[in-house]
Each structure stands twice: as structure tokens, then as C-alpha cells.
């Protein structure tokens, strides 16, 4: 199994929008990442995200580029300051590649 770690694309500042959605540049970055993964022949069976707006948008845009056929999965333990133990235990039980 392979796990591909992708950080969210560029988001607007808190001053512009406290929810910090992706900027126009961030939307293009996420699409470009998805195209790269597709062109490299990298397939995944799931895409996990933290639930933050910018992370969910990045995951969604990547998924649309790789033509996914599965739901995106919000997971606890993926925010920057979260302990990694819980998500590591979950990932250790997976048999298929995920992003």
C-alpha cells in the first residue's frame, strides 16, 4: 500500500475569509496536482481530508481530475497539530492506496 500525502493548495488569508477557502491560484494548484497524479498513473481508492474548507476543496479538485468513483472521507487526526497515532493505526489496516 502507498499513502500519498498532499497539503492543501493556497488558501486566502483569514482577513479575506475566516474559513480560508482556496484562492484562484490554489484552485489551479489542486487541479494541476490531480492532473499530475493521473498522468503518472497513480490510482488511489480513497482520499482523506481534515474537514477544513481548504483541505476539502483541494481533495475535491484532485478527485475530479483523477476521475474518482468513491466519496471523499473526512478524518480526525489530519490537522497540523493533531497527534498522528489514531490516523496511523487506521492507515496501517488499509490494503489499498490512499491520498
N, C-alpha and C positions, 0 to 999 in steps of 0.2 A: 504494500500500500504506500502511496505517496500522498503527502499533505503539502499543498501549495499555500504559503502564507502571503496574503496581499493586504497591504494597508490601504485604507480608504484614499480616494483621489482628493484633489484640492477642494477644500470647502470654503465658503465665505466666512468672514470673521464674525465673532459674536456681536460686534457692533452693528453689523448689517442685518443679521438674523440670529437670535439666540439658539435656534435649533440647528444651525450650521449645516444647511444643505450644501450640495456640491455647487461650485461655481461653474461658469460656462467652460472654463479650462478643465475643471475636474470632470465634467461630463465627457469631454473629449478624451481625457486620460483614461477613464474607466472603459470607454468603448475601445480605445487603442489596446488596452491590456487584454480585453476579451478577444479582439481580432488576433493578437499575438498568440494567445493560448490556442485558439482554433487553428491558426496557420502552422503551429508547431505540432499539431496532432495531439495535444494534451486534452484528455477527456476526464471529466470528474462525474461522480454520481451524486454529489451533494455540494451545496455552497452554504456555509455557515456565516453568520454575521452577528455583531453585538447588539443590534437593535437601534443603535444611534442612527439618526437620519442619514448622515453622510456615508456610513458603512452599509446601510441597507440600499441606498441608491447605487453605490459602487457595485455591490453584489448583483443587483438587478440588471444594471447595464452590462456587466460582464456576462451574466447568464444569457441575456438576449443576444449577445454577439456569438456565444458558443452554441446557441440553439438548444438550450437545456430543456429537459422534459420532466423536471422534478421541482417541487416547491423549495423556495429559499427557507433556511432554518435559522431562526433567532436563537442564540445560545447565550446563557450566562457564562461569565468567565472569559470573555473576549475583549473586555475594555482594558485600556492600558495599565491600570493599577490593580487589576484583578489577580488573585493567586492563580497559578496555572494548574494546580493539582486536579481539580474537577474536570476541566476540559481535556487534560492529558489522559485521565482514566477513560473518558468517553472515546477519545481518538484511538486509544490502544485496542479497543474492542472492534473497531471498524475493519472491514476487509476490503473496502473499495476506496479509490482515490477521492479526496475531497479538497475543496478550496475554502 
